Amino acid sequence: MPDIAIIGGGVAGLAAAFTAANEGASVTLYEAAPFLGGRGACGPQGDAGRHLVTTAYTAFLRLLENLGSRDALQLQPLSLGVLAGHRRLWWHLCHPVFGGSAAGIQFMASPMISLPQRIPAAISLVHALSTAPREPAPDDLIDANGSRGFATTGERSLPDLFRQTRRPGTLQRRLGLVSARSMCNLPGEEVAADVFLTALWRIIDDKQKLAGWARGDLAGLLTAPAPAALEKAGIRLRMPEPVVSVRRTRCGWNLKTPNGNDNYDIVICTLPPWSLRPLEQIGELAPLLQAAGEMESRRIVTLRAHYQRVETLPGPLGEEEGEQGVWFSESQPDGSFRVEYVLSGLDSTELIDKEALLKKFHARAQSLLHAEGRIGAPDVRNYPRATVSLKPGVKRPRLFQTRGFYYAGEWSATGLPCTLEAASLAGETAGRAAALAEVICS
C-alpha cells in the first residue's frame, strides 16, 4: 500500500484521509491552521455560518460516521419556501404519510405554483430533470487510466434554461432561482443549469428527504471530534504545519514544511483554489494553477439576531424579488429564537455597509417574522471567499491531475455545486483511488 500525504484538513482532506486509511494505506494529514475542519469551521475567517445537510449528502454523512458525530446532526423533513409579496409559499418535499417518495404529489399540492400552471410546471420540471446530465458515479470520477484535466460546466445558465424552454415564469422565480441560492449559495445567473439540475435530481431521488442545518460553524461536527478519530484510524496528524512547497522525486513527492522535508508516494491536495502556492514549482500542474487563478470567488454575508418571540420557519425561505436572500428562524435551547438572513453570491471585492444591512434586517425580521424583544446585539458575518462561481463555461479540475498527484475539493469536477457533499465526495473518491494506485518510479 502507498504512503500518502494529504495537504489540508478541511472536509475534503478529512474524507480523503479516512477513506485511504480504511483501504489500508499509510496516511499523513497536514494542516496549517491550529484546528481541523477547514473554512467551514473557522468562524468569521471562513465559509458561511450555516451549512445545508440533507440525507442526499451520503458522502458527508459517511464522514460524520467516521468522526463519530453523525448523531449530533438533527434532521427534519425538507421544505423549500418562497416569499411572494406578503405570502409565504412552501413546497414540503416530505409527505407526512408517504415520506420523501411523494415529492411530486407535494409539488402538485404546493401553492408555490398557481393552480392553472401546476401541470405545465410539473411537465417542465420532469422534462428538465430527464434531460439533465447524470451525476458521475464515484468510480467514474477516476477511470482506469486516470481522468486528467478538467470538466467544463455546461453552456446554459439557470435563467437560460427557463427562457429557452418557455417554462412558467413562476417556476423560474420561485423554484429555480430561490432554490439556487438555497442549494448552491449562488444567484441563478452564477449557476450552470447542469450543476443545478444535478443537485436537484440528487435531492428528489433521495427517498428520505430530510434536511438539517449545521448551525453557526462546524466546530462541533468536525473540529472537536477529528483529532481523536484520526488517531483511532491510525492517521498521522501534522498540525499546525503548513506545506511550503511540493516537488517531484524519482518515485513520488517531497513535501517541505518549516519542520523539514518528508517523502511520500502519493499526494492529495485539498487546498482551495486561491491557496495553491505550494504547487507552483510543479510544471505538470500549470493548467491547474491557471484554472485556479481564473476562478471567481463569491462572498456570503450572514445577518443574525436573537429574539424573545418570532415565527419559526420549517425550512429556508427565499425571496422572489428584491435582495433575493434566504431567511431562517428557529428556536434555541434557552427558549429564545434565532433569525438569520443569508445573502450569497456577492462580489468578493464589493464593500459591505454593515450598519445599513443590520437596520434593514431588523425591520424586515419584525414585519416578516413578527420578531419581538431582541436579545443582545445583532451579528454580521462576512465571508469574502465562501464559494466560487459555477456559471457556464467554468473549468473544474478532475481528481487525477498527474502521476501520483490528486486534487480534491468542493471545486473538483463532481458535477455537484460547491457544497459539503461535493468536498466529501471528491475527498473520499481521491482517497480510495490513491490507496489503490500503483507506485511508479521514473
N, C-alpha and C positions, 0 to 999 in steps of 0.2 A: 504494500500500500504506500502511496506517496506521502511525502512530508509537505503539508500545505500551510501557507501563510495567508491570513485574511486581514486585509487592511480596512479598518473601520468597524466599530462595534455598535452600529445602528441596527435597524430592523433587518436589513438585508444581510449584514455581517453576522448577526446572531443566528439567522436562519441557515446561512451557509455553514457556520461552524457546527451547529448541532447535526445537520444532515450529513456532512462529511465525516464527523466523528462516529455517527451511527453506522456509517458504511465501513468503519474500521480504519480510516485514515488518521495519521498523526496531525493534529491541528494546533496552530498558534494564532491567537487573535490579538491584533494590535489596535489600540485605541488611544488617540492623542489627548482626549479630554479625561478628567478625573472621574467620569461616570460612563455607564453604558446606556444605550437607548437612542443615541443619535439626536437628530434635530427634533424629533417628536417628544423628547423627554427633557429638554434643557431650558424650559421656561421661556422668558422673553427673547432669548437669543436664537430661538429655533423655529420649529414648524408651528402650525396652527394649534391653538389651545384645545381644540375639540376635534376628535377623530371618529369618523363613522366606522363601525364594525358591524357586519351582518353575518348571518350563518352561511352566506355565499362566500365569505372570506376564509376558505378552507385552509389555505397555506398559513395565514396569520394565526388562525386558531390552533394549528399544529405547533406553531412557535410558542404560543402561550402554554400549550400542554407540556412542551419541553422545559419551559420555565417554571412550571407548577403554579401558574397564576390564572389558568383558564376560568376557574370558578369565581374569581373576583370580578369578572366582566358580567354585568347584568344586562340581559337581553329581553326585549319585549316585541310584540307584533309590529311589523314595519308599516309605517304610514307616511305618505308624502302629501303636503298641503300647499295651497297657493292662496295668496291674499288678492282677491279680485275686487277692487274698490273697497267696500266695507265688509265684504263677505269672505268667510274662510271656507274653502272648498277642499275636501280631503279625498284621497284615494287610499283606502285601507287595504293593503295587499294581502292581509291575512284574515280569512273568514273565521268567525268565532266557532263554527261547527266543522267546516271542511278544511280549515287551516290554510296554508300557503298555496295549495293546489287550486284554489278558487280565485286567483288574482284576476282572471279575465271576467268572472262574474262580478267581482267587486268593482272593476273598471266600468262595466256597463251600468252599475248602480250608482256610481260616483257622480255627485253634482259638479265635479271638475269640468265636465263637458256637458253642454246643454243637451236636452233630450233629443231634438231633431238631428244633432250632429254625432250622437254616440255610435251609431252603426258605422257611418263613414269614418269616424275617428278610429274605431276598433279595427276596421279593414285596413286603414292606413298603417296603423301600428303593427299589425300582423305582417303586412307586406314589407314594411321596413325591416322588421326583425328577420323575416325569411330570406331577405337579400343581403343581410349583413354578413361580413366575413366572420367565420367561426374562430373562436379563440383557439390558438395553438395548444395542443396537448403538451404537458410538461416535457415528455420525451421528444417532442418535435421541435422544442426550442433549441436543442443542440442535436444535430443529426450525427450519423456515424463518423462523418469526416470533419465535423465541426462547422457550424454555420457562422462563418466570419462576416464582418462588415456591419451593415445597417439594414433596418427595415424602415420604410418611409410611410408616414401616416397618409391616408387617402386624400384625394384632391378636393373633397367636398367638406365644407364646414357644416355645423348643425343647422344654421339658418338656410344654407343652400339645400340641404336635404328636404326641408319642409317646402321651400319655394319651388323646387323642381318637380315635386310630386303633387303640388297643389293640395296639401293636407289642410284640414280645417285650421283656421288661424288660432283658435283657442287651444288646439292641441300643441301648436308650436309654443305659444306664450306660456301655457300653464303646465304642460307636462315636460316639453323639450327643454326650454331654456331654464326653467326653475330646477328641473332635475339635474341639469348640467352643473349648476352651482352646488347642489347638494351632494352629488356623487363624485364630481371631478374637481371641485374647488376652482372652477373657471367659468367665465361667461361663455355663452353659446358660440360666439364668433372665434373663441380661442380653442375650441374643441373640434377635432376632425370627426365627421359623422361616424366613421367606422369605430373609433375609440368609444364614443358614447353608446352606440348600439351594442358593442361587445359587453360593456359594463351593464347595460340594461338587461341584455339577454342573460347574463350571469345571475342577476337578481331574480328575474322572472322564472328562470329554470330551477332556482333553489326551492325545495319543497317546504322548508320550514318558514322562510321569510321572517325571521326575527332579526332585530337590529338593536344595537346599543351604541352609546357614545362614550368613548374614553374621555372622561371629563377632566378639564384642566390640562395637565400634562400626562405623559405616560409613565411617570416615575413608578407608580405602584404596580403597573403591569410588567414593565421591562427593567427599569434601573435597579429597583430593590432586590428582586429575586435572581438577577442574572449572574452575579459572581459565584454564588453557591451552586447554581445549576450548571454553570460551565465547569466548575471544579468536579462536580459529581460525574459529568460526562467525560472527564479526562482531557479537557481542553485547556491548554496553557494560555493564561491571560497576561498580556504585557500592557499595563495601564498605570499611569498615563505615560505613553511612549510614542511620540509621533514618528512616522516613517518619513525620513528626509529625502531619500532617493531610492529608486529601484533600477537595477541594471541586470542584463542577461549574463549568465555564466554558461559554461560548456554544457552542463546538464540541468540547468534550472535558472534560479534567480537569486540575486544578492540584495538584501534589504539593509539599508543603512539607517540607524537611529542615533540619537545622542548618546546612547549607551554602547554603540559598537556596530558590528556587521554580523548578519546571520544569513545562511544559505538555505534555500528551500527548493523542492522540486517544482512546485506549482504555486502561483499567486492568484488570489481572488481579490480584486479591488472593488470596494463598495462605497467609495467616496462620492459625494455629489459632484455634478459636472463642473462646478466652479472651484473645486478643490483638488484638481488633478496635477498640481505642480510636481509632485514626486515622480511622475511618469515622463517628464519632459525629455529625458535622455534616451528613451526607447524609440528608435526610429520606426519600428513597425506600428507603433501606436499613434503616429502623427494624425491619421484620419480621425481617431477617437478624440484627440485633443482639439482638432479643428472643429469637429461637430459640437464638442462641449463649449467651445468659445462662441459658437453661433446660437446656443440655446438662450432663450429669453426667459429669465426668471420672473415670477409673479408674486406680488405681495398679498398677504391676508391681514386684515385688521379685525380684531375681535373686541367688541364693547361688552362689558359685563357689569351687572349690579345685582345686589340682593335687596329683596323687599319683604315686608311682613305679609302681604297678601298679593296674589297675582293669579291670573287664569293660566293653568298649565296646558301645554300642548302635547298631543300624542306623538308628535314627530316634528321634523323640520318644516317650517312654514316659509315658503318663498314668496317673493313679491312679483306680481305680474308687471307692474310698471314702477317707475322711479328708480331708486338706487339698486333694486333687484338684489338685495342682501337676503340672508336667511335668518329667521327668528327661532329661538329655542327658549323654553321655560320649563322648569322642573322643581320639584320640592327637594329640600335638603334635610339631612338627618336632624338638624337642630330646630326644625319647624319653620324655617324661613324658606324663601323661594329665590331661585337664581334665574335671571333673564340674560340671554346673550343674543347679540346681533352680529353676524359674521359677514363681512364684506370681502369677497375673494376675487382673484384675477386682476388686482390693481397693478398699475405700472410700478415697478420697484424703485424707480427714480423719482416718482411723484412725491411731493411734500404732503404731509398729513396734518390738518388742523384739528388737533385732538379736542380742544375746547368746544369747537363748533360741532364736532361729531357727537360729543357727550351730551351737549344740550339738546340736540335733535333726538338722540337716542332716548333720553329720559322722557321727553314729551311724547314720543311715539309709544314707549312702553306704557305710559299712563293711558293713552287713548286706545291703543290696540289691545292690550292685555289687562287693562284696568289695574295696573300696578299701583300699590299704595304703601306708604311707610318705608321709604328707602332706608336701608341699614348700611351705615358706613359710606365711604367714598367709592364712586364707580371706578372701574378699571378699564384702561385701554391697552391692549396688547398688539404690538405692531411687529409683523413678521415679514421683513423685506424680501427674503428668499424662501418663501414657504413651498413653492412648487414651480413647475416650468410649463411654458405654453406647449400645448399639443395641437396647435392649429394645423390645417392641411399642409402637407409637404415637409413636415419636420422629420429629420433623421433620428432614429432611436437605435442605439448600439445593440447588436446581438450579444449574447452572453459570451461566446467564444471569440476572442479577438486575435490571438496569435498563439503559437505553440507554448503551452504551459501557462497561459495568462487568460483569465476570465474577468469580465466586468459585469457587476450585478448591482442593480438598484431600482428605485421606482421609475427611473428614466429609461431602463432597459426595454427592449422590444418584446414585451409580453403581450401586447395588444390591449392591455388594460390602461385606465387612467393612472396618474401618478398617485397611488394610494398605498396604505399599509399592506394591502393584499399584493399589489404589484411588486413591492420591495421584498415581501416574504417569498413570493413565488420565484422571483429571479434569484434570490439568495439560495433557496433550497435546491433549485434546479442546477445552478452553478456548483453548489457543494457536492451534489451527487455525481455530476459529470467529472469534476476534478478528482474525487475519490476513486473513481473507476478508470481514470485516464492512465495511459501507459507513459512512463517517463522515457523520453528520447534524448540522447546526448548528440550534440552536433559534432 
